[in-house]
Amino acid sequence: MDMIVFLADKIKWDRLAELPYLSELLLALDTSLEKTSLVYLDYLLNSSQQLFIHGRKKHKIN
């Protein structure tokens, strides 16, 4: 059930912009939920968008 909610959030979101990964995501749905999740994660890791972890403090490394 968690994976369905995760993918639903990636398919339908509040932004008006076209989803660059949507067509590949919808094709992967014919295979499996796991494959579809990997399509999104692959997009996320290989896109030019900067990833930000919310709620994390920056730590100075000495």
Backbone bond lengths (Angstrom), bond angles and torsions (degrees), N, CA, C in turn:
res aa  C-N    CA-C-N  psi(-1)  N-CA   C-N-CA  omega(-1)  CA-C   N-CA-C  phi
1 M - - - 1.447 - - 1.524 111.17 -
2 D 1.329 117.68 -38.13 1.456 121.54 -179.81 1.525 111.34 -60.00
3 M 1.322 116.59 -41.09 1.456 120.72 -178.70 1.534 110.99 -66.36
4 I 1.310 117.07 -35.09 1.468 120.81 177.90 1.527 110.39 -64.68
5 V 1.311 116.91 -44.04 1.465 121.21 178.42 1.529 109.77 -65.44
6 F 1.317 117.53 -42.73 1.461 122.33 177.90 1.527 110.56 -56.70
7 L 1.324 116.65 -49.06 1.465 120.99 -177.48 1.528 111.82 -70.83
8 A 1.304 117.10 -36.94 1.464 119.89 177.53 1.524 110.38 -60.43
9 D 1.318 116.49 -38.77 1.458 121.51 177.77 1.525 110.94 -64.88
10 K 1.318 118.17 -32.66 1.463 121.72 -178.74 1.524 111.79 -81.06
11 I 1.326 117.08 -24.07 1.457 120.83 -179.58 1.528 111.31 -85.96
12 K 1.308 116.68 -41.04 1.465 121.37 -178.17 1.514 108.68 -122.29
13 W 1.324 116.06 113.43 1.461 119.02 -179.62 1.507 110.39 -131.77
14 D 1.326 117.60 178.24 1.462 123.25 -173.12 1.524 113.63 -81.43
15 R 1.291 118.70 -12.99 1.460 121.30 -176.80 1.524 110.40 -81.24
16 L 1.321 114.95 151.67 1.458 120.17 -179.01 1.528 112.12 -86.79
17 A 1.313 117.52 -16.54 1.468 121.69 -176.66 1.524 111.42 -66.62
18 E 1.320 115.03 151.68 1.466 121.57 176.79 1.531 108.99 -69.02
19 L 1.303 116.97 137.94 1.457 121.46 179.31 1.526 108.68 -81.04
20 P 1.328 118.99 118.09 1.465 120.77 -175.78 1.524 113.92 -67.78
21 Y 1.306 118.29 -18.21 1.460 122.44 -176.88 1.529 112.92 -105.24
22 L 1.323 118.03 0.52 1.461 121.46 -169.76 1.527 113.60 -61.64
23 S 1.319 119.12 -45.85 1.464 119.91 -176.41 1.526 111.44 -63.09
24 E 1.343 116.59 -41.98 1.463 119.90 178.60 1.531 111.00 -67.63
25 L 1.316 115.93 -36.46 1.465 121.06 178.60 1.526 110.40 -63.62
26 L 1.323 117.10 -45.00 1.459 120.76 -179.21 1.530 111.60 -66.19
27 L 1.328 117.63 -35.65 1.463 120.66 175.75 1.527 111.23 -65.10
28 A 1.320 116.55 -39.67 1.463 121.36 -178.75 1.528 111.90 -67.46
29 L 1.332 117.31 -24.53 1.464 120.30 178.78 1.524 112.04 -60.51
30 D 1.338 116.76 -25.87 1.469 119.56 177.24 1.520 112.08 -69.80
31 T 1.320 117.05 -19.50 1.465 121.86 -178.82 1.525 111.04 -90.62
32 S 1.343 116.33 -63.63 1.466 120.00 -179.73 1.524 110.19 -170.80
33 L 1.304 116.19 162.58 1.469 120.81 175.47 1.527 110.78 -66.27
34 E 1.324 115.99 -36.42 1.463 120.33 179.70 1.528 110.88 -63.36
35 K 1.335 116.70 -46.26 1.466 121.61 178.74 1.521 109.99 -61.43
36 T 1.317 116.90 -41.24 1.459 121.62 -179.97 1.520 110.63 -64.09
37 S 1.310 117.38 -41.78 1.466 121.02 177.17 1.523 110.68 -62.19
38 L 1.321 116.64 -40.93 1.465 120.60 179.04 1.525 111.85 -65.19
39 V 1.312 117.38 -34.77 1.470 120.80 176.75 1.526 109.26 -60.26
40 Y 1.331 117.12 -46.86 1.459 120.10 179.48 1.528 111.44 -65.28
41 L 1.311 117.71 -45.57 1.471 120.73 -179.26 1.523 110.93 -63.36
42 D 1.325 117.34 -38.07 1.456 121.11 176.40 1.529 110.35 -62.37
43 Y 1.320 116.41 -44.36 1.468 120.45 176.42 1.528 110.18 -58.73
44 L 1.304 116.73 -47.83 1.453 121.91 -176.89 1.527 111.64 -60.45
45 L 1.318 116.69 -45.18 1.464 120.55 -177.38 1.524 113.17 -73.97
46 N 1.331 117.39 -25.42 1.461 120.56 -177.23 1.522 114.10 -104.33
47 S 1.316 117.60 1.42 1.467 119.76 179.61 1.517 109.77 -82.97
48 S 1.302 114.84 166.25 1.462 119.25 -179.25 1.523 112.54 -84.18
49 Q 1.330 116.32 2.08 1.455 119.51 178.62 1.523 110.03 -73.02
50 Q 1.321 114.72 145.24 1.452 119.54 178.72 1.521 109.24 -82.88
51 L 1.322 116.41 133.02 1.458 121.34 176.70 1.518 109.62 -86.57
52 F 1.312 116.91 139.77 1.454 121.78 179.45 1.515 108.48 -135.63
53 I 1.301 116.68 127.49 1.456 121.50 177.45 1.524 107.69 -91.71
54 H 1.320 115.93 115.29 1.461 120.80 -177.64 1.523 111.17 -72.76
55 G 1.330 115.00 142.32 1.450 120.56 174.12 1.515 114.34 82.45
56 R 1.314 117.55 4.23 1.466 120.35 179.79 1.524 109.58 -97.38
57 K 1.307 116.16 138.20 1.455 121.08 174.71 1.510 109.07 -90.37
58 K 1.328 115.28 146.65 1.453 119.41 174.89 1.522 108.58 -77.34
59 H 1.293 116.03 135.72 1.456 121.27 179.06 1.512 109.05 -114.52
60 K 1.309 115.69 135.04 1.450 121.10 177.43 1.523 108.39 -83.08
61 I 1.315 115.33 127.23 1.465 120.28 178.21 1.511 107.98 -97.64
62 N 1.338 115.79 123.79 1.478 120.08 -179.19 1.493 111.17 -90.35
